[in-house]
Amino acid sequence: MTETHAIFERLSSALQSVVFGQAETTNQLLIALLTGGHVILEGVPGTGKTMMAKVLSRLIRADFKRIQLTPDILPADILGTNIFDLKNQEFVLKKGPVFTQILLADEINRTPPKTQSALLEAMAEGQVTLDGETLPLSDLFWTIATQNSLEFEGTYPLPEAQLDRFLFKLIVDYPPATAERALLASARTAQPGARNDDNPIDPVATVADCLAARKSVQQITVNDNAIDYLLALVQQTRQHPDLSLGASPRAAIAWLQASKSAAWLDRRQMVVPDDFKKVAPPLLRHRLVLRPEAQLDGLEIDTVIAGLIDRVPVPR
């Protein structure tokens, strides 16, 4: 485990050396990678969402495919289809981009619900069913979806059933001024027209390292007091006066697993209450639904999450 920890520390440092000013976001991205949970990256254009996914895949030597989702994309464009081969007189499977290790679904809310739902089985069960045949996906299979937080015209909001399949919703904000200055300093010698991800990146880990780390996370201890605390938090989301929809049992399990990954990254053998608090905002902000009157009052979901965590006493 010590060696695996060292690998992930190098991975975190390497990612932050390329993605400036997003230390918290990259840390939460690594927690999701350890947990095996899919991620939504939401932010304004130009904040590095796509680059973050590309760089991480290169750092761990993972197969990477990107889908630029638009209103005319069909489920077969993601999953693949059987095509008749005239030469051999038989149907041949042409696999879609979902058959990869890291899949970037760029601007996922710009494609209709029928196409969005094509990812449900892949994300939930790690497999795809085509023409009645079930095909397994990679052991690492991990979806990173992006959304633009500004433009909503012509978009299709993800239904709650699909949102619940995502472990985290991470907000990618503008970097601090010091980080942006470092970004500009690194870009002033770049050639005109050069892309941000053109720079050579030396891998620091492998897919096997990531899968081994996931197994070691399973060894993290969660005592009964921690389980009771988590249960109280989950119940609070369902009883909160400003919420019309609380956390599901699937969300509770995801909360537990993500907290174990957070403890592992901090080199601890046991989950503590701070681990539940740390992962609560990205884990809950896309799952909880505000009541209409709370929305009219301008209440933000992250404020509600902070308030409900304060309501639950921390166990000794």
N, C-alpha and C positions, 0 to 999 in steps of 0.2 A: 504494500500500500504506500510506503514511503516513496518508492520510485514513481508510482503512478501519480502521487501528489505533486512531485517535482515536475513531471511532464505537464500537468495542468497549470502549474504556476508559470512555466515557460510559455504555454499556450496563451494564458491571460496577458502576459507581458507583451508577447508578439502581436496579439490582436490590438492592444491599446497603443502600440507603437505605430500602427497604421491608421486606426480609427481614432482620431484625436477628440479628446473631451467627452468621451462616452463610457467612462469607467464603470459606472453603475449598470448601464445597459449591457455592456459586454459581459459583466459578471453574471447578470441574470440570464444572458444567452447561454453561458456555460452551464449554469444550473439546469436550464432546460435540456441541454445536450446530455448532461449526466442522467437526468430523469427519463429521457427518451420522449419528452413531450413537445408537441408542435407549437410554433410561436407565430404571433402576429406582430409585425413591426409597423407602427403608425407614426407618421410625422409629415411635415411639409416637404415638398420636393427639394432635393439637393442636400439632405442631411446625412446621406451615406447609408441608407437602409440596404440598398442592393449591394453596395460595396462590402458592407459588413458580412453579408452572407457569402459572397464570393471569396473574400479573404479567409474566412474561417474554414471554408471547404478546402482551400489550398494549403492551409496550415496543418490540416490533418490528413492530407492526401486522399480526400474523398471524391468519388464521382459526383459531379455537379451538373444539374440541368435546370434551365430556366424556362418558364412559360410566361409570356407576356399576354395576360388575360384581357380580352376585349369582348364586346357583345356578340361577336360572330363566332367565338370559339365554341366547339362542340365537345361533348364528353369523349368522343373517340380521339380527338386531338390531344387529350391528356392520357387516356388509358391505352390507346392503340386499337387495332382492329385486325380481323382476318382478311387477307387479300388472296384472291385466286391466282395462283401461278400457272400461266398458260403453258409454260415449258414442261413442268413436272405434273401438270394436271391435278393439282391439290391446293388446298388452302394453307397459306403460310401466315403465321402471326407476325405482324409488324408492331413491335412494342412501342408504346408512347413514352413520353419523358418521365412518367411516374416511376418507371423502372430505373431507379438511380438510388444513390445513397443520401444526397441532400437535394431537395427539390425547392426551388424558389418560385412561388406563385406570385408574380408581380402584379400589383393592383387587383387583388382578388375580388374586390367589390365592384369591378367593372364588367364582370361576366354574369349572365343570368343564373338563377337558382338551379336550373337543370344541370348546368356545367359545374357549378359549385358543389353540388351533391355528388358528382363523380369522384370527388376526393374523400367522401365520408368513409367508405369501406377501407380504403388504403390507409387513412389516418387512424381509424379505430382498431383495425384488425391486422394491419400489415400485409394485406393481400388484395388481389384484384380479381373480379369474376368477369370473364369475357366469353360470351357465347356458351354459358353453362360450365366453363372450365375455370377452376380456381387456381390462380397463379400467385406464389409467394413473392413478397418483395424483399429487399435487402434487410439484413438484421439491424442495420443502422437507420433504416429509412426515416427521414426527418424532413418535415415540411416547414419552410419559413415563408409566410405570406406577408405581403406589404399592402398598406393602405395609405391613401392621401387624406390627411385630416382636414383639408380645406375645401376640396371640390366634391359636392354631393349630387350635382346634376348628372343624370344618366348613369347613376350607380345603383347597385342592388345590395342593400344591407344584408349581411349574413344572418340567417335564421338562428335562433337560440340553440337548436339541436346541433348545428355545425360549430357555433362559437364554443360550445361546451367541450368540443373535441380538442380545442387549442389549450395548451397548458397555461401559456402566458400571453398577455397583450402588453408589449413594451412600447412606451412612448419615446420616440427619438426626437429630442428637442435640439435647439441650436446649441452649439458648444460654447463654453465660457470664453471670454475675450482672450485670455492667455493661451488657451488651446487653439483658438482660431488663428492667433498670431503665429503659433508654431506651424499650423497648417499652411498659412501663406508663405512662411519662410521656406518650407520644404517645396512649395510649388513654384517659387520664383525662378528656379533654374530649369524647370520642366520645358520641354519643347511644345510649341503651339500645337494644339489639337491632341496632345497626349492625354490618355485616359488615366484616372486615378489608380486603377488596378493594373496598369501596365508594368509597374515596378516589379522587379524580381522579388519573390517571397520564398524564403527557405522554410520548408515544412519543419515543424518541431514535434509532431506526433503522428500517429497512424490511426486508421479506423479501429484496428485491433486494440490499441491503447484505450480508445474511448469505450469500447465494449467491455474491456477488462475493468475500467473505472466504474462502469455501471454495475458490474457484479460486486465490486467492493462496497458500493453504496448500500447494498442489501444488508451488509453486516452492521450498519449503524443501529444503535439501540434506541428504542422509543419506550419509555416506561409508562405505567398506567396513569400517572399524574399528567403526563404530556398528552396522552390520548383523551383524558377527561377535559383538558384545556381546549384541545382542538374541537371536541364535540360541542363544548359550550360556545365556541366561536361560530361554528356552523349553525347551531340553533339560533344564535343571535341574528344571523343574516336572514333567517326565516321569520323572525319576530319583529324586525326593525320597522318602526312606523313609516319610514320614508321609502321602503322597498316593497315592490309588488312581487318580486321573484328573488328567492334566496339561493344559496349554494346547494347544488344537487349532491347526492351520495358520490357520484363520479368526481365532483369537484372536491369533496372531502378527502377521497383517496389520493387525488392529485396533490392536494395541499400537504398531506402527510409525506408523500414521496418527494416532493420538491423541498420540503423542510429537511429531509434526510440528506439530500444532495447539498443543501446549503451548509449543513453541519460538516459533511465530508470535506467540502472545499475549505472550511475553516480548521481542518485537521482535528476535529473532535469525534469521539466515538459515540456520543449521545446527543439526541435532539434536545434543545432547550427552548423555552418560550420565545426567545428572540428570533429563532429560526422561523417559527410560524409567522411572526410579525414581519420579518424581512420579505417573505415571498407573498404576503397577503395582497398588496396592491396590484402587482401584475397578474396574479392568479384570479382575482375576483372582479377586476374592473370591467371585464367583458361578459361576466356571467350574471352579475346582479343587475336588476332592472329597477330604475327609480319610478315611484308613483308619479302620475301626471302633475299633481299639485306641487310635488317637490321639484319637478323640472321647471314649472312656471316660476317657482321661487328662485331659480338660478342655482340650485344646489348641485354640486359636483360629486361624482361618484367616489373619487378619491377622498373627499372630505367625509363622506358617509363611512367609508371603510376605516379611516382613522378613528372616527367616533365610536364605531361598534367594537373596535379592538380595545379602546379605553374603557368600555363598559364591562368587559369581562375581567375579573380579578385574576392576576397571575399566580399560579400555584407555587408553593415553596419547592 
